[in-house]
């Protein structure tokens, strides 16, 4: 009964801006009294009873609660302000709304904390959407809803007491059954950290982070944009070549993690007109007339062949990473649901078909098995755009919002569909995430990466940079373990009456320093031979053991320079060759 009375007081007659309601002392007294008697229950506030600025109350659209709903959010200064009396605590914020004109972005503020979300289109009446978790103060709290994209209606808000929950770890199984051991090792490491630590990343400006904080991001995120053939035709040179990215991954102990995206310049049909449709903007929908739906409808067409040509060009770069035993967090066709890139301009169907073509071409045709496939949504996960569990290992979210936002609503939009199935990561963001908010709201992104340049990472206060990259729950490069598993090969030796299995293990790959450690187990009494060669086939070392013990461990010198080396281990009848990388 007390809760009902408090809600009735919340739904008082609208008042002029800044005027204190006559019942405020009673409101506070009842709030404290209710909090002393029982745990807080859900608090519902009707939109039409809030403070209106540039908006109106209407009742023509059926299905609303209360006496009406708020409409007219179409100008930049329009907003609705609701004042809520509540016991202190963590609450789930839900909005009742109608969006008959398509999906709409919404911007809002809870006390001093900003947030954003997407409202799905409604076709009849009103529905609800979760906006995330928020900490409310004891007593009065203010919730403001801004225009956002506009042209949606607000029925009410609902605040429900809630608690923080940890994400469920997904299986340690990649969609590519032939993934390389190092790729599997990296994915296993990511799953192991999920829900307890966040791995630091950075788009391009990895050196800047090291300079300002003394710490290096564990993940370097880079772009294959300038390998797009329609950019190469204009003479582009990559800002950072594939070879340089590989060097960054392999330096030191070789534990740096690589994430690659691809701003895919349209294969053809670039508008190339000043000022804002020039060829180098050819990945944007408004800078090309390339129609992916039409192209996919005619797979015998010249334009479809250009799609394959572009994929093949990128495959050549990805093969360099595979040859160097560098797994890739592969993030193509990002932010498709936003529609601002040509690969998402014709809807979800063509995007999903293009994703499957890309997956098949790289995995099966080009035999690339060092890729961890990352599907990237915008700030809201939309199931109708998702390519499917069988084609995706990780789901990323690209969220550009106010620095005060806790992003719990964005996180929840993905967790509702993916918890326990896929890792969720903050693949791009405009501001550094707060470790305190990650802990406080349970938004345990697998990793984060702030966008590059002066408007994003270089705009962050240096003190904040240092605080984030030295936080105990943020993993930097120096804290990465050797996530590559020891390479163990079983060799069936059939040279004797009773066949035996002997195991060859490479202890550490990439190698540490100029030597590789190899362990052979189970070749007891056999004659063992080790041969080390470089990538050109030049023989660098031969070592023989006349009568092997049950366990033989040998440190074998490699060449003087960084590169790929091969170690051939053989008995009288069988042999096995290992590939080792020297950073």
C-alpha positions as CSV (number, residue, x, y, z in Angstrom):
1,X,0.0,0.0,0.0
2,X,2.8,2.4,0.9
3,X,4.5,1.6,-2.4
4,X,1.3,2.4,-4.3
5,X,1.0,5.7,-2.5
6,X,4.6,6.6,-3.4
7,X,3.9,5.8,-7.0
8,X,0.7,7.9,-6.8
9,X,2.7,10.8,-5.5
10,X,5.2,10.3,-8.4
11,X,2.4,10.7,-10.8
12,X,1.3,14.1,-9.6
13,X,-0.1,16.9,-11.8
14,X,2.6,18.4,-14.1
15,X,4.4,21.4,-12.6
16,X,6.4,24.3,-14.0
17,X,10.1,23.7,-14.4
18,X,11.9,24.2,-11.1
19,X,8.8,24.4,-8.9
20,X,9.0,22.1,-5.8
21,X,5.8,20.0,-5.4
22,X,3.7,20.8,-2.3
23,X,3.9,17.2,-1.2
24,X,7.7,16.9,-1.2
25,X,8.2,16.6,2.6
26,X,5.4,13.9,2.7
27,X,7.1,12.2,-0.3
28,X,10.5,12.0,1.5
29,X,8.9,10.9,4.8
30,X,7.0,8.1,3.2
31,X,10.0,7.1,1.2
32,X,12.2,6.7,4.3
33,X,9.4,4.9,6.1
34,X,8.8,2.5,3.3
35,X,12.5,1.8,3.0
36,X,12.6,0.9,6.6
37,X,9.6,-1.5,6.4
38,X,10.3,-3.5,3.2
39,X,12.7,-4.0,0.3
40,X,11.9,-1.7,-2.6
41,X,9.6,-2.8,-5.3
42,X,9.2,-1.7,-9.0
43,X,8.5,2.0,-9.4
44,X,6.5,3.0,-12.5
45,X,6.3,6.6,-13.6
46,X,3.9,7.7,-16.3
47,X,5.5,9.9,-19.0
48,X,2.6,12.3,-19.3
49,X,3.1,13.4,-15.7
50,X,6.7,14.6,-16.1
51,X,8.2,18.0,-16.9
52,X,7.6,18.6,-20.6
53,X,9.9,20.7,-22.8
54,X,8.9,21.0,-26.5
55,X,6.8,17.8,-26.3
56,X,3.1,17.2,-25.8
57,X,0.8,14.7,-24.2
58,X,-1.4,12.6,-26.7
59,X,-3.8,9.8,-26.5
60,X,-4.6,8.8,-30.1
61,X,-2.3,5.7,-30.3
62,X,-4.1,2.9,-28.4
63,X,-2.5,0.6,-25.9
64,X,-0.9,3.2,-23.6
65,X,-1.1,3.0,-19.8
66,X,-2.2,5.9,-17.6
67,X,-4.0,8.9,-19.2
68,X,-1.8,9.3,-22.2
69,X,1.8,9.3,-23.6
70,X,4.4,11.9,-24.6
71,X,5.0,12.6,-28.3
72,X,6.7,15.3,-30.4
73,X,10.4,14.5,-29.7
74,X,11.5,16.0,-33.0
75,X,13.6,19.1,-32.2
76,X,17.1,19.1,-30.7
77,X,16.0,20.9,-27.5
78,X,13.0,18.6,-26.9
79,X,13.1,16.5,-23.7
80,X,11.1,14.9,-21.0
81,X,12.2,15.0,-17.3
82,X,10.8,12.6,-14.7
83,X,11.6,12.9,-11.0
84,X,11.6,9.6,-9.1
85,X,11.7,9.0,-5.3
86,X,13.4,5.7,-4.6
87,X,15.4,3.9,-2.0
88,X,19.1,3.9,-2.8
89,X,20.2,0.9,-4.9
90,X,20.8,-0.7,-8.3
91,X,17.8,-0.6,-10.6
92,X,17.0,-1.9,-14.1
93,X,15.5,0.9,-16.2
94,X,12.8,-0.1,-18.7
95,X,10.9,2.2,-21.0
96,X,7.4,1.8,-22.5
97,X,7.4,3.3,-26.0
98,X,6.1,3.2,-29.5
99,X,8.3,3.7,-32.6
100,X,6.1,3.4,-35.7
101,X,8.5,5.0,-38.1
102,X,11.4,2.5,-37.8
103,X,14.1,1.7,-35.3
104,X,15.1,4.8,-33.3
105,X,18.1,5.8,-31.2
106,X,17.3,7.2,-27.8
107,X,19.6,9.4,-25.6
108,X,18.8,9.7,-21.9
109,X,20.3,10.7,-18.5
110,X,19.9,9.2,-15.1
111,X,21.0,11.9,-12.6
112,X,24.5,12.7,-14.0
113,X,25.0,9.6,-16.0
114,X,24.3,9.6,-19.7
115,X,23.2,6.6,-21.8
116,X,22.0,5.6,-25.2
117,X,20.1,2.7,-26.7
118,X,18.1,1.6,-29.8
119,X,14.3,1.2,-29.8
120,X,13.0,-1.4,-32.2
121,X,10.2,-0.4,-34.6
122,X,6.7,-1.1,-33.4
123,X,3.8,-1.8,-35.7
124,X,0.9,-1.6,-33.3
125,X,0.5,-0.1,-29.9
126,X,3.3,0.1,-27.3
127,X,6.1,-2.2,-26.2
128,X,9.1,-2.1,-23.8
129,X,12.8,-1.9,-24.0
130,X,15.5,-2.2,-21.4
131,X,17.9,0.7,-21.1
132,X,20.3,-0.8,-18.6
133,X,21.2,-0.8,-14.9
134,X,21.6,2.4,-12.9
135,X,22.5,3.3,-9.3
136,X,19.8,5.5,-7.8
137,X,20.3,7.8,-4.8
138,X,18.2,7.7,-1.7
139,X,15.4,10.1,-2.3
140,X,14.9,12.2,-5.4
141,X,16.4,11.1,-8.7
142,X,16.0,12.7,-12.1
143,X,15.6,10.9,-15.4
144,X,15.7,12.9,-18.6
145,X,14.9,11.6,-22.0
146,X,16.3,13.6,-25.0
147,X,15.4,13.6,-28.6
148,X,18.0,11.1,-29.9
149,X,16.8,10.2,-33.4
150,X,13.4,11.5,-32.5
151,X,9.9,10.5,-33.8
152,X,9.1,8.0,-31.1
153,X,6.5,8.1,-28.2
154,X,7.1,7.5,-24.5
155,X,4.4,5.8,-22.4
156,X,6.2,5.3,-19.0
157,X,9.4,4.3,-17.3
158,X,9.8,1.4,-14.9
159,X,12.6,1.0,-12.3
160,X,13.0,-2.5,-11.0
161,X,15.5,-3.4,-8.2
162,X,18.2,-5.7,-9.6
163,X,21.6,-7.2,-8.9
164,X,24.8,-7.6,-10.8
165,X,25.4,-11.0,-12.5
166,X,28.5,-12.3,-14.1
167,X,28.4,-13.5,-17.7
168,X,28.5,-17.2,-18.4
169,X,31.6,-18.4,-20.2
170,X,31.0,-19.9,-23.6
171,X,32.5,-23.2,-24.8
172,X,36.1,-23.1,-25.8
173,X,35.2,-24.2,-29.4
174,X,36.0,-22.2,-32.5
175,X,33.7,-22.3,-35.5
176,X,36.6,-23.4,-37.7
177,X,37.3,-27.0,-36.7
178,X,40.7,-26.8,-38.4
179,X,41.9,-23.7,-36.4
180,X,45.6,-23.8,-35.7
181,X,46.9,-24.7,-32.2
182,X,47.9,-21.1,-31.5
183,X,44.5,-19.8,-32.6
184,X,42.8,-22.3,-30.3
185,X,45.2,-21.3,-27.5
186,X,44.4,-17.6,-27.8
187,X,40.6,-18.3,-27.8
188,X,41.0,-20.5,-24.7
189,X,42.8,-17.7,-23.0
190,X,40.1,-15.2,-23.9
191,X,37.4,-17.5,-22.5
192,X,39.4,-18.1,-19.3
193,X,39.6,-14.3,-18.6
194,X,35.9,-13.6,-19.4
195,X,33.9,-12.3,-16.4
196,X,36.9,-11.6,-14.2
197,X,39.4,-9.5,-16.2
198,X,39.2,-7.1,-19.2
199,X,42.0,-7.2,-21.8
200,X,43.2,-3.8,-22.9
201,X,43.4,-3.0,-26.6
202,X,43.9,0.1,-28.8
203,X,43.1,1.0,-32.3
204,X,46.4,1.9,-34.1
205,X,47.8,4.2,-31.4
206,X,49.6,1.5,-29.4
207,X,52.8,3.5,-29.1
208,X,50.9,6.5,-27.7
209,X,49.5,4.3,-24.9
210,X,53.0,3.1,-24.0
211,X,54.4,6.6,-24.1
212,X,51.8,8.0,-21.8
213,X,51.3,5.2,-19.3
214,X,54.4,3.0,-19.4
215,X,52.0,0.1,-20.3
216,X,51.3,-1.4,-23.7
217,X,47.9,-2.6,-24.8
218,X,47.6,-6.4,-24.9
219,X,45.7,-6.1,-28.2
220,X,46.8,-4.0,-31.1
221,X,43.8,-3.3,-33.4
222,X,44.6,-2.4,-37.0
223,X,42.9,-1.8,-40.3
224,X,43.5,-3.5,-43.7
225,X,41.7,-0.6,-45.4
226,X,44.5,0.3,-47.8
227,X,44.8,-3.2,-49.2
228,X,41.4,-2.8,-50.8
229,X,42.1,-3.0,-54.6
230,X,40.0,0.1,-55.4
231,X,42.3,2.0,-53.1
232,X,45.4,0.4,-54.4
233,X,44.4,1.7,-57.8
234,X,44.8,5.2,-56.5
235,X,48.3,4.5,-55.1
236,X,47.5,4.1,-51.4
237,X,50.2,3.0,-49.0
238,X,49.1,1.3,-45.8
239,X,49.7,3.4,-42.7
240,X,51.0,0.2,-41.1
241,X,51.8,-2.7,-43.3
242,X,51.0,-6.3,-42.5
243,X,54.7,-7.0,-41.9
244,X,54.9,-4.2,-39.4
245,X,51.8,-5.4,-37.6
246,X,53.3,-8.9,-37.4
247,X,56.5,-7.4,-36.0
248,X,54.5,-5.7,-33.3
249,X,52.8,-9.0,-32.4
250,X,56.1,-11.0,-32.4
251,X,58.4,-8.6,-30.6
252,X,59.7,-9.4,-27.1
253,X,58.2,-12.8,-26.1
254,X,55.8,-12.7,-29.1
255,X,52.6,-12.6,-27.0
256,X,51.0,-9.5,-28.5
257,X,47.4,-10.1,-29.7
258,X,46.2,-8.8,-33.1
259,X,42.8,-7.6,-34.1
260,X,42.2,-6.7,-37.7
261,X,39.3,-4.9,-39.3
262,X,38.7,-4.0,-42.9
263,X,37.1,-0.8,-44.1
264,X,36.4,-2.4,-47.4
265,X,36.4,0.2,-50.2
266,X,33.6,-0.8,-52.6
267,X,35.1,-2.9,-55.4
268,X,33.9,-0.4,-58.0
269,X,31.3,2.3,-58.6
270,X,33.0,4.9,-56.5
271,X,31.4,8.3,-57.0
272,X,34.7,10.2,-56.4
273,X,33.3,13.7,-56.3
274,X,34.4,16.5,-53.9
275,X,33.8,17.4,-51.2
276,X,32.6,14.4,-49.4
277,X,32.3,11.6,-51.9
278,X,35.9,11.1,-52.9
279,X,37.4,7.7,-53.7
280,X,39.0,7.3,-50.3
281,X,35.6,7.4,-48.6
282,X,34.4,4.5,-50.8
283,X,33.5,2.3,-47.9
284,X,30.6,4.7,-47.0
285,X,27.2,4.1,-48.5
286,X,26.9,7.7,-49.6
287,X,30.3,7.6,-51.6
288,X,29.5,4.7,-53.9
289,X,26.6,3.3,-56.0
290,X,27.8,-0.3,-55.5
291,X,24.6,-2.3,-54.8
292,X,25.5,-5.4,-52.9
293,X,22.0,-6.9,-53.1
294,X,22.0,-6.7,-56.9
295,X,25.5,-8.1,-57.1
296,X,24.7,-11.1,-54.9
297,X,21.6,-11.8,-57.1
298,X,23.9,-12.4,-60.1
299,X,26.9,-14.5,-59.2
300,X,28.0,-14.6,-62.9
301,X,28.3,-10.9,-63.1
302,X,31.6,-9.0,-63.3
303,X,30.8,-7.2,-60.1
304,X,30.5,-10.4,-58.2
305,X,33.9,-11.5,-59.5
306,X,35.2,-8.2,-58.1
307,X,33.9,-9.1,-54.7
308,X,35.9,-12.4,-54.9
309,X,39.0,-10.4,-56.2
310,X,38.9,-8.2,-53.2
311,X,38.5,-11.0,-50.7
312,X,41.5,-12.8,-52.4
313,X,43.6,-9.6,-52.1
314,X,42.9,-9.5,-48.3
315,X,43.5,-13.3,-48.1
316,X,47.1,-12.7,-49.3
317,X,47.6,-10.4,-46.3
318,X,46.0,-12.7,-43.8
319,X,48.2,-15.6,-45.1
320,X,51.2,-13.6,-43.9
321,X,49.9,-13.7,-40.4
322,X,49.2,-17.5,-40.6
323,X,52.7,-18.1,-41.9
324,X,54.1,-16.2,-38.9
325,X,51.8,-18.2,-36.5
326,X,50.0,-15.0,-35.5
327,X,46.2,-15.6,-34.8
328,X,43.9,-12.8,-35.8
329,X,40.8,-11.5,-34.1
330,X,39.2,-11.0,-37.5
331,X,36.5,-8.2,-37.6
332,X,35.2,-7.7,-41.1
333,X,31.9,-6.1,-42.3
334,X,31.5,-4.2,-39.0
335,X,28.6,-2.0,-38.0
336,X,26.5,-3.3,-40.9
337,X,23.2,-2.7,-39.1
338,X,23.9,1.1,-39.0
339,X,23.6,1.2,-42.8
340,X,26.4,3.8,-43.2
341,X,28.7,1.2,-44.9
342,X,27.8,-0.2,-48.3
343,X,27.8,-3.8,-47.0
344,X,24.9,-3.0,-44.7
345,X,23.1,-0.5,-47.0
346,X,20.7,-3.1,-48.5
347,X,19.5,-4.8,-45.3
348,X,20.3,-7.8,-43.2
349,X,19.8,-10.5,-45.9
350,X,22.6,-9.3,-48.2
351,X,24.9,-8.7,-45.2
352,X,24.5,-12.3,-43.9
353,X,25.0,-13.8,-47.3
354,X,28.1,-11.7,-47.9
355,X,29.4,-12.8,-44.5
356,X,28.9,-16.5,-45.4
357,X,30.7,-16.0,-48.7
358,X,33.6,-14.3,-47.0
359,X,33.8,-17.0,-44.4
360,X,33.8,-19.8,-47.0
361,X,36.3,-18.1,-49.3
362,X,38.8,-17.4,-46.6
363,X,38.4,-20.7,-44.6
364,X,37.8,-23.3,-47.3
365,X,39.2,-21.8,-50.5
366,X,42.2,-20.1,-49.0
367,X,42.7,-22.5,-46.1
368,X,43.1,-19.7,-43.5
369,X,42.8,-21.3,-40.1
370,X,44.3,-18.6,-37.9
371,X,41.1,-16.4,-37.8
372,X,38.8,-15.9,-34.8
373,X,35.6,-14.5,-36.4
374,X,34.3,-11.4,-34.7
375,X,30.9,-10.1,-35.8
376,X,30.5,-6.4,-34.9
377,X,27.2,-4.8,-34.0
378,X,26.6,-1.1,-33.4
379,X,25.6,0.0,-29.9
380,X,22.7,-2.5,-29.9
381,X,22.8,-6.2,-30.8
382,X,20.1,-7.0,-33.4
383,X,19.4,-10.7,-33.9
384,X,18.1,-10.2,-37.5
385,X,21.6,-9.0,-38.6
386,X,23.5,-11.8,-36.9
387,X,25.2,-14.2,-39.4
388,X,24.6,-17.2,-37.2
389,X,26.4,-19.1,-34.4
390,X,28.2,-21.4,-37.0
391,X,30.0,-18.4,-38.5
392,X,30.8,-16.3,-35.5
393,X,33.2,-16.8,-32.5
394,X,32.8,-13.5,-30.7
395,X,30.4,-10.6,-30.9
396,X,31.7,-7.1,-30.7
397,X,29.9,-3.9,-30.0
398,X,31.0,-0.5,-31.4
399,X,29.7,2.1,-28.9
400,X,30.3,5.8,-29.2
401,X,28.5,7.5,-26.3
402,X,29.1,10.0,-23.5
403,X,32.0,9.3,-21.2
404,X,29.7,9.0,-18.2
405,X,27.8,6.1,-19.7
406,X,28.1,2.7,-18.0
407,X,27.0,0.9,-21.2
408,X,25.0,-1.7,-19.2
409,X,22.0,-1.4,-21.5
410,X,24.2,-2.0,-24.6
411,X,25.8,-5.0,-22.8
412,X,22.4,-6.4,-21.9
413,X,21.2,-6.2,-25.5
414,X,23.9,-8.7,-26.5
415,X,23.8,-10.8,-23.3
416,X,20.1,-11.4,-23.7
417,X,20.8,-13.5,-26.8
418,X,24.4,-14.6,-26.4
419,X,25.1,-15.3,-22.7
420,X,26.9,-18.6,-22.5
421,X,27.1,-18.9,-26.3
422,X,29.6,-16.2,-27.4
423,X,32.1,-13.8,-25.9
424,X,31.0,-10.1,-26.0
425,X,33.6,-7.4,-26.5
426,X,33.8,-3.6,-26.7
427,X,35.4,-3.7,-30.1
428,X,35.3,0.1,-30.6
429,X,34.5,2.9,-28.3
430,X,34.9,6.7,-28.2
431,X,36.0,6.9,-24.6
432,X,37.9,4.7,-22.1
433,X,35.6,2.4,-20.2
434,X,35.7,2.8,-16.4
435,X,37.0,-0.3,-14.6
436,X,34.9,0.7,-11.6
437,X,31.7,0.7,-13.7
438,X,32.7,-2.6,-15.3
439,X,32.9,-4.1,-11.8
440,X,29.9,-2.3,-10.5
441,X,27.5,-3.0,-13.4
442,X,29.0,-6.4,-14.4
443,X,29.9,-5.3,-18.0
444,X,32.8,-7.7,-18.3
445,X,33.8,-7.0,-21.9
446,X,36.3,-9.5,-23.2
447,X,38.5,-6.6,-24.4
448,X,38.1,-2.9,-25.2
449,X,39.7,-0.7,-27.9
450,X,39.3,3.1,-28.1
451,X,39.2,4.6,-31.5
452,X,42.3,6.3,-32.9
453,X,43.3,9.9,-33.1
454,X,42.9,13.3,-31.5
455,X,39.1,13.1,-31.1
456,X,39.2,9.9,-29.3
457,X,42.2,8.2,-27.5
458,X,44.4,11.3,-27.6
459,X,41.5,13.3,-26.1
460,X,41.4,11.2,-22.9
461,X,43.0,12.7,-19.8
462,X,46.4,11.2,-19.2
463,X,45.6,10.6,-15.6
464,X,42.6,8.5,-16.7
465,X,44.8,6.6,-19.2
466,X,47.2,5.7,-16.5
467,X,44.4,4.7,-14.1
468,X,42.8,2.4,-16.7
469,X,45.9,0.8,-18.0
470,X,47.3,0.1,-14.5
471,X,44.0,-1.1,-13.0
472,X,44.3,-4.6,-11.4
473,X,41.4,-5.9,-13.5
474,X,42.8,-4.6,-16.9
475,X,45.3,-6.9,-18.6
476,X,48.2,-5.2,-20.4
477,X,50.7,-6.8,-22.7
478,X,53.3,-7.3,-20.0
479,X,50.8,-9.4,-18.1
480,X,49.9,-11.7,-20.9
481,X,50.9,-15.4,-20.4
482,X,52.2,-17.6,-23.1
483,X,48.7,-18.3,-24.5
484,X,50.2,-20.5,-27.3
485,X,49.9,-24.2,-26.2
486,X,53.0,-26.4,-26.3
487,X,53.0,-28.1,-29.6
488,X,52.8,-31.9,-29.1
489,X,52.9,-34.3,-32.0
490,X,52.2,-38.0,-31.7
491,X,54.3,-40.1,-34.0
492,X,53.4,-43.7,-34.7
493,X,56.6,-45.7,-35.1
494,X,55.9,-48.9,-37.0
495,X,59.4,-50.1,-37.5
496,X,59.2,-52.8,-34.8
497,X,56.8,-55.7,-34.3
498,X,54.9,-53.8,-31.6
499,X,54.2,-50.2,-32.8
500,X,54.9,-47.4,-30.2
501,X,53.7,-43.8,-29.9
502,X,56.3,-41.2,-29.2
503,X,55.5,-37.6,-28.6
504,X,57.4,-34.5,-29.7
505,X,56.7,-31.2,-27.9
506,X,57.9,-27.7,-28.8
507,X,58.2,-25.8,-25.5
508,X,57.2,-22.3,-26.4
509,X,56.4,-20.9,-29.8
510,X,57.5,-18.2,-30.6
511,X,60.8,-19.2,-29.2
512,X,62.4,-17.2,-26.4
513,X,65.7,-15.8,-27.6
514,X,67.8,-17.6,-30.2
515,X,67.0,-21.2,-29.2
516,X,64.0,-23.6,-29.3
517,X,63.4,-26.1,-26.6
518,X,62.1,-29.5,-27.8
519,X,61.0,-32.5,-25.7
520,X,60.7,-36.1,-27.0
521,X,58.9,-38.6,-24.9
522,X,58.5,-42.3,-25.5
523,X,61.3,-42.9,-28.0
524,X,63.2,-45.0,-25.5
525,X,66.3,-46.8,-27.1
526,X,65.7,-45.3,-30.5
527,X,68.3,-43.3,-32.5
528,X,67.1,-39.7,-32.5
529,X,68.1,-37.1,-35.0
530,X,67.4,-33.3,-34.9
531,X,67.8,-31.1,-38.0
532,X,67.2,-27.3,-37.9
533,X,66.7,-25.4,-41.1
534,X,65.7,-21.9,-42.0
535,X,62.7,-20.9,-44.2
536,X,64.9,-21.2,-47.3
537,X,65.9,-24.8,-46.5
538,X,69.4,-24.0,-45.4
539,X,70.5,-26.6,-42.8
540,X,71.7,-24.9,-39.6
541,X,72.2,-27.7,-37.2
542,X,72.3,-31.5,-37.0
543,X,72.3,-33.3,-33.7
544,X,72.1,-37.1,-33.1
545,X,71.3,-39.2,-30.0
546,X,72.3,-42.9,-30.3
547,X,70.1,-44.3,-27.6
548,X,67.3,-42.0,-26.5
549,X,66.1,-42.0,-22.9
550,X,62.4,-42.1,-22.1
551,X,62.4,-38.3,-22.0
552,X,64.9,-36.2,-24.0
553,X,64.9,-32.4,-23.8
554,X,67.2,-30.3,-26.0
555,X,67.7,-26.6,-26.5
556,X,68.5,-26.2,-30.2
557,X,70.1,-23.0,-31.6
558,X,68.2,-21.2,-34.4
559,X,69.5,-18.7,-36.9
560,X,70.8,-15.3,-36.1
561,X,67.8,-13.4,-37.3
562,X,64.0,-13.3,-36.7
563,X,62.0,-15.5,-38.9
564,X,60.4,-18.9,-39.3
565,X,62.5,-22.1,-38.7
566,X,61.9,-25.8,-39.0
567,X,63.0,-28.6,-36.7
568,X,62.9,-32.1,-38.1
569,X,62.9,-34.9,-35.4
570,X,63.3,-38.5,-36.6
571,X,64.0,-42.0,-35.5
572,X,65.2,-44.8,-37.8
573,X,61.7,-45.2,-39.3
574,X,59.6,-42.1,-38.6
575,X,60.0,-38.3,-38.6
576,X,58.0,-35.2,-37.8
577,X,58.7,-31.5,-38.6
578,X,57.9,-28.6,-36.3
579,X,57.6,-25.0,-37.3
580,X,58.9,-22.4,-34.8
581,X,58.9,-18.6,-34.9
582,X,61.8,-16.6,-33.6
583,X,60.7,-13.0,-32.8
